[in-house]
Amino acid sequence: MNKLIAILGVLVAAASLSLADSGPEASATDTKKIVQNNFVETAQKGVKLSGYVDAGYSYNFVGSAGQSTVNSRAVTDSAARGDFNLYAFKIALEKALTSENKAQAGFRADVIIGEDANYLKNRDTSGQNAINNTEIDSNSLYLEQAYAQFRVPVGNGWDWKVGKFVSILGYEVIERPANMNITYGLLFQNAYTFNYTGVLTSYRFDDYLDAKLGVANGANSDNNTTVNNNGDAVSVLASLNVTAPGGNANWSNNFVWETGAANDTALSTTASTYPVTGANNPSGAMYTYNSWGNWAPKFADDKWLLSFDSVLGTYSPGNGPAGGATTWYGAGLYSKYQFNDWFYLAGRGEYFGSDNLNKFTTAGNGRGSVSWWAYTLTAGFNVIDNLLIRGEYRLDWGTNLVQTGGNTTQGSGGPAHYAGAEVVYSF
């Protein structure tokens, strides 16, 4: 009631000042005093706002506008010829848990607006809902995650997340500025899911070992379905992370089991090849194992970071056609050297393969295979506080890499060259 009276007081005072026959200086001063003395507190203690604006320019030396693109890359990284990009405007709001081992609660929500939001919602380039460069929209909105979190003071502290959270798979993350390179890598684009809606719990046994266990709906879905249309989809997530004494290295092992083909539009096995109703509706499970690690050698004084990423995945369509089964695999190596406070160089080399084309296109029907390679070199400049400027060169080559006339199952093996630049302001 007191807050309501205060608000009404501000409105009445402001209205009376606008009608009063007083000088501008007195009016502005009095209004400022009223607002300062009667404001309603909306900020919550411990809640922090952060985010970034990420924009840049990319140039692919293949194709012509709206036609040829590079299959191995994200849509926002494969626009033919030159393209200015508003990759993302991200806002994160969080009340984090403290380090104290006591009962406590908080939350986190991340929203992305921009061209990457469109890609993150649907990265399919070959299925029934395929998108291409002309449909990438900077006005798109993507809810990356939103969850409540709490700690149960058992042992060393047992943490829980309930809601929508990012996937446990992969070394690279959704936020481009947090990765070593501007473009998304082969494994991020083609092997991993983005997020889950469910429950994820984590526990740190000691300074060297921590684990996660979760259960959720089908990947990349806010409901309990998979592309198999089976309903009541379940994903089980498990992770075990080992940290070296001294904290300069860690090794993460992650496993996801899905009751059906995930709502991962990079895996379009069932989008149109199989009927979504009837006896041939596939019902097999999908398995993904990911292992990644990093190491900062002590002799390099924290200037050098070496990392690796690897994946093995398989999907079997169960009672669907045998031609839908597919297996994929890949590995990547990363290196970043921080020469000084304002300049670094980072390199990434990756391989990704599959035993047939069912991982990527509904027209595959088991034909052919995929063998893709990519090398990326990135230079980063931290010239002003909170401002990151990066330049990048990337080379992709392999089987059926560059689309020919919109055909995703046939095409050139490259090489496909890329050059780009990025400006990021974080807050």
C-alpha positions in Angstrom: 0.0 0.0 0.0 2.8 2.4 0.9 4.5 1.8 -2.5 1.2 2.4 -4.3 0.7 5.7 -2.4 4.3 6.6 -3.4 3.7 6.0 -7.0 0.5 8.0 -7.0 2.4 10.8 -5.2 5.0 10.9 -8.0 2.3 11.1 -10.7 0.3 13.8 -9.0 3.4 15.8 -8.2 4.7 15.5 -11.8 1.3 16.6 -13.2 1.0 19.6 -10.8 4.5 20.7 -11.8 3.7 20.6 -15.4 0.7 22.8 -14.9 2.3 25.2 -12.3 3.4 28.6 -13.4 7.0 28.1 -12.2 10.4 28.5 -13.9 12.0 25.5 -15.8 14.9 25.2 -13.3 12.6 24.9 -10.2 10.3 22.5 -12.0 13.2 20.2 -13.1 14.8 20.3 -9.6 11.6 19.5 -7.7 10.7 16.7 -10.0 14.1 15.1 -9.6 13.8 15.3 -5.8 10.3 13.7 -5.9 11.5 10.8 -8.0 14.6 10.2 -5.9 12.7 10.2 -2.7 9.7 8.1 -3.7 11.0 5.6 -6.2 9.9 1.9 -6.1 12.8 -0.5 -5.7 12.8 -3.1 -8.5 16.4 -4.4 -8.4 16.9 -7.7 -6.5 20.0 -8.2 -4.4 22.5 -10.6 -6.2 20.8 -10.4 -9.6 23.3 -9.5 -12.4 22.7 -8.5 -16.0 25.3 -9.3 -18.6 25.6 -9.9 -22.3 27.2 -8.7 -25.6 26.7 -7.4 -29.0 28.4 -9.4 -31.8 28.6 -8.1 -35.4 30.9 -8.7 -38.3 31.5 -9.4 -42.0 32.1 -12.7 -43.7 33.2 -13.6 -47.3 32.9 -17.0 -48.8 34.9 -17.5 -52.1 32.3 -19.9 -53.5 28.9 -19.7 -55.1 26.6 -16.8 -55.9 24.0 -15.1 -53.7 21.2 -17.5 -52.6 22.7 -20.5 -54.3 25.8 -22.5 -53.5 26.8 -22.8 -49.8 29.3 -24.9 -47.8 27.5 -28.0 -46.3 30.0 -28.3 -43.4 29.3 -24.9 -42.0 26.5 -23.2 -40.1 24.1 -21.3 -42.3 25.3 -18.0 -40.8 28.9 -18.9 -41.7 28.2 -20.1 -45.3 26.5 -17.2 -47.0 27.8 -17.0 -50.6 30.1 -14.1 -51.3 30.1 -11.2 -48.9 27.7 -10.7 -46.0 27.5 -8.2 -43.1 26.2 -10.1 -40.0 24.5 -9.2 -36.8 25.4 -12.5 -35.2 23.8 -11.8 -31.8 22.6 -9.4 -29.2 22.6 -11.5 -26.0 21.2 -10.7 -22.6 21.7 -12.9 -19.5 20.0 -12.4 -16.2 21.2 -14.5 -13.3 21.2 -14.9 -9.5 24.1 -17.3 -9.1 24.6 -19.7 -6.3 27.4 -18.7 -3.9 30.3 -20.9 -2.9 28.8 -21.5 0.5 27.5 -25.0 1.2 24.1 -24.0 2.5 20.5 -24.2 1.3 20.1 -21.5 -1.4 18.3 -20.8 -4.6 18.7 -18.7 -7.8 17.9 -18.6 -11.5 19.4 -17.9 -14.9 17.8 -16.8 -18.2 19.6 -16.2 -21.5 18.0 -14.6 -24.6 19.7 -14.2 -28.0 18.4 -11.9 -30.8 20.1 -11.9 -34.2 21.0 -14.1 -37.1 22.5 -16.8 -34.9 19.1 -17.0 -33.1 17.5 -18.0 -36.4 20.2 -20.7 -37.0 20.0 -22.0 -33.4 16.2 -22.5 -33.8 16.6 -24.4 -37.0 19.9 -25.4 -38.6 18.4 -27.8 -41.1 19.6 -27.1 -44.7 18.1 -30.1 -46.4 14.9 -31.3 -44.7 11.3 -30.1 -45.1 11.9 -27.1 -42.9 15.2 -26.2 -44.5 16.5 -22.6 -44.3 19.0 -20.8 -46.4 20.9 -17.5 -46.3 18.0 -15.5 -47.7 15.9 -16.5 -44.7 18.4 -15.7 -42.0 16.7 -12.9 -40.0 18.4 -10.7 -37.4 15.0 -10.0 -35.8 14.8 -13.7 -34.7 14.6 -14.4 -30.9 16.0 -17.6 -29.3 15.6 -18.6 -25.6 18.9 -20.3 -25.0 18.1 -21.3 -21.4 15.9 -20.4 -18.5 16.1 -22.4 -15.3 15.6 -22.2 -11.5 18.6 -23.5 -9.5 19.1 -24.5 -5.9 21.6 -26.2 -3.6 20.9 -29.0 -1.2 23.6 -28.8 1.6 24.5 -32.5 1.4 28.1 -33.5 1.4 30.0 -30.9 -0.6 26.8 -29.4 -1.9 24.3 -30.9 -4.3 23.2 -28.5 -7.1 20.1 -28.7 -9.2 18.8 -27.0 -12.3 15.2 -27.3 -13.4 14.0 -25.8 -16.7 15.8 -25.3 -20.0 19.5 -25.6 -20.0 22.3 -25.9 -22.6 23.6 -29.3 -23.7 26.5 -30.9 -21.9 28.1 -32.0 -25.2 31.0 -30.4 -26.9 34.0 -28.1 -26.3 32.6 -25.1 -28.2 29.6 -23.2 -26.9 26.7 -21.2 -28.4 28.3 -17.9 -27.6 30.8 -17.1 -30.4 32.9 -14.7 -28.4 33.6 -17.4 -25.8 35.1 -19.7 -28.4 38.6 -19.5 -29.8 37.3 -18.9 -33.3 34.6 -16.8 -35.0 32.9 -19.5 -37.0 31.4 -22.6 -35.4 33.5 -25.7 -35.9 32.6 -28.9 -37.7 31.7 -30.9 -34.6 29.6 -28.1 -33.1 27.6 -27.7 -36.3 27.2 -31.4 -37.2 27.5 -33.5 -34.1 26.0 -31.9 -31.0 22.6 -30.8 -29.7 22.0 -27.3 -28.3 19.7 -27.6 -25.2 17.3 -29.7 -23.2 14.3 -29.1 -21.0 14.3 -31.1 -17.8 16.3 -31.6 -14.7 20.1 -31.5 -14.4 22.0 -32.2 -11.2 25.7 -31.8 -10.4 28.0 -32.8 -7.5 31.6 -32.1 -6.8 33.2 -35.0 -5.0 36.5 -33.1 -4.4 38.8 -30.7 -6.1 39.6 -33.2 -8.9 36.3 -35.0 -9.7 32.8 -33.7 -10.4 29.8 -35.3 -12.1 26.4 -34.4 -13.7 23.3 -36.5 -14.3 20.1 -35.4 -15.9 16.8 -36.4 -17.5 15.0 -34.3 -20.0 12.7 -34.2 -23.0 14.0 -34.8 -26.5 16.9 -32.6 -27.5 16.2 -29.1 -28.8 12.6 -29.4 -27.8 10.4 -27.7 -25.3 8.0 -30.7 -25.3 8.4 -34.5 -24.9 8.7 -35.4 -28.6 11.3 -36.5 -31.1 11.3 -36.3 -34.8 10.1 -39.9 -34.7 6.7 -38.6 -33.6 6.7 -41.3 -30.9 5.8 -38.9 -28.0 7.0 -39.0 -24.4 10.6 -38.8 -25.5 13.3 -39.1 -22.9 16.9 -38.0 -22.9 19.4 -39.2 -20.2 22.5 -37.1 -19.7 25.6 -38.0 -17.8 29.0 -36.3 -17.4 32.2 -37.0 -15.5 34.9 -34.3 -15.4 38.4 -34.7 -14.1 40.6 -31.7 -13.1 44.3 -32.0 -12.7 46.1 -31.0 -9.5 46.9 -27.3 -9.9 43.8 -26.7 -12.1 45.7 -26.2 -15.3 44.1 -29.2 -17.1 40.8 -31.0 -17.2 39.2 -33.9 -19.1 35.4 -34.1 -19.6 33.5 -37.2 -20.7 29.8 -36.7 -21.7 27.2 -39.2 -22.7 23.6 -38.7 -24.0 21.0 -41.4 -24.7 17.9 -40.5 -26.5 14.8 -42.7 -26.9 14.5 -41.6 -30.5 16.2 -39.5 -33.1 16.6 -36.1 -31.5 14.9 -32.9 -32.6 18.3 -32.0 -34.0 17.8 -30.7 -37.4 21.3 -31.5 -38.4 20.1 -35.1 -38.1 17.2 -35.2 -40.6 17.0 -39.0 -40.8 13.2 -39.1 -40.3 12.1 -35.7 -41.6 10.7 -37.0 -44.9 12.4 -40.3 -45.7 10.0 -42.2 -43.4 6.3 -41.8 -42.8 5.5 -40.2 -39.5 2.6 -42.5 -38.9 2.0 -46.2 -39.6 3.9 -49.4 -39.1 7.2 -48.0 -40.6 7.5 -45.2 -38.1 11.0 -45.6 -36.7 11.5 -45.9 -32.9 15.2 -46.6 -32.4 17.5 -44.9 -29.9 20.3 -42.4 -30.5 23.6 -42.5 -28.6 26.3 -39.8 -28.4 29.6 -39.9 -26.6 31.8 -36.8 -26.4 35.2 -36.4 -24.8 37.1 -33.1 -24.6 39.9 -31.6 -22.6 42.3 -28.7 -22.3 45.7 -28.0 -20.9 47.6 -24.8 -20.1 51.3 -25.8 -19.7 52.9 -24.4 -16.6 56.1 -23.4 -18.5 54.1 -21.1 -20.7 52.9 -18.9 -17.8 49.2 -19.3 -18.7 49.8 -17.8 -22.2 49.3 -21.1 -24.1 46.1 -23.2 -24.2 45.9 -26.6 -25.9 42.5 -28.4 -26.3 40.9 -31.3 -28.0 37.3 -32.4 -28.8 36.0 -35.8 -30.0 32.6 -37.4 -30.7 31.1 -40.8 -31.6 27.4 -41.1 -32.3 25.0 -43.6 -33.7 21.3 -43.8 -34.5 19.4 -47.0 -35.4 15.8 -46.5 -36.6 14.4 -49.6 -34.8 11.3 -50.8 -36.6 12.0 -48.3 -39.5 13.9 -49.0 -42.7 17.4 -50.4 -42.1 18.8 -47.8 -44.5 18.1 -45.1 -41.9 20.9 -46.3 -39.5 23.9 -44.0 -39.4 27.1 -43.5 -37.4 29.2 -40.3 -37.1 32.5 -39.5 -35.7 35.0 -36.7 -35.5 37.9 -35.0 -33.7 39.3 -31.5 -33.4 42.5 -29.9 -32.0 42.7 -26.3 -30.7 45.6 -24.1 -29.8 45.6 -20.5 -28.5 48.6 -18.4 -27.6 48.2 -15.0 -25.8 51.2 -13.0 -26.9 50.3 -10.1 -24.6 47.4 -8.4 -23.0 45.8 -7.3 -26.3 46.7 -9.9 -28.9 46.4 -13.6 -29.4 46.4 -16.2 -32.2 44.2 -19.3 -32.2 44.2 -22.3 -34.6 41.7 -25.1 -35.0 41.9 -28.3 -37.1 39.0 -30.7 -37.4 37.8 -33.8 -39.0 34.2 -35.1 -39.2 32.9 -38.2 -40.9 29.9 -40.5 -41.2 29.3 -43.9 -42.8 26.4 -42.5 -45.0 24.5 -39.4 -45.7 21.5 -40.0 -43.4 23.1 -37.7 -40.8 22.5 -34.8 -43.1 19.8 -35.3 -45.7 16.5 -37.2 -46.1 17.5 -37.9 -49.7 20.5 -39.9 -48.6 18.9 -43.4 -48.1 22.3 -44.7 -46.9 24.2 -43.7 -50.1 27.7 -42.4 -49.9 29.5 -41.1 -46.9 30.9 -37.9 -45.5 34.6 -37.0 -44.9 35.1 -33.4 -44.1 38.2 -31.4 -43.0 38.6 -27.8 -41.8 41.4 -25.6 -40.7 40.8 -22.2 -39.0 43.2 -19.4 -38.0 42.0 -16.5 -35.9 43.6 -13.4 -34.6 42.1 -11.6 -31.6 42.7 -8.0 -30.4 41.5 -6.7 -27.0 42.3 -3.1 -27.8 39.8 -1.4 -25.4 38.2 -2.7 -22.2 35.2 -5.0 -23.1 35.9 -4.6 -26.8 37.1 -7.7 -28.8 38.1 -7.4 -32.5 38.9 -10.6 -34.4 39.9 -11.6 -37.9 39.7 -15.1 -39.3 40.6 -17.3 -42.3 39.1 -20.8 -42.7 39.5 -23.6 -45.2 37.1 -26.5 -45.7 37.5 -29.5 -48.0 36.1 -33.1 -48.3 33.4 -35.1 -50.0 30.2 -33.4 -51.2 31.2 -30.2 -49.5 30.0 -27.4 -51.7 26.3 -27.6 -52.8 25.7 -27.7 -56.5 22.4 -26.1 -57.6 20.9 -26.6 -54.2 21.6 -30.4 -54.2 22.9 -31.3 -50.7 23.8 -34.9 -51.6 26.0 -34.0 -54.5 28.6 -31.3 -55.1 32.2 -30.3 -55.1 34.8 -31.4 -52.5 36.2 -27.9 -52.3 38.5 -26.4 -51.2 36.2 -23.7 -49.8 37.8 -20.5 -48.5 36.4 -18.1 -45.9 37.6 -14.8 -44.6 35.8 -12.8 -41.9 36.0 -10.2 -39.1 34.1 -9.6 -35.9 33.5 -6.9 -33.4 32.2 -7.8 -29.9 31.3 -5.5 -27.1 30.5 -7.3 -23.8 28.9 -5.9 -20.6 
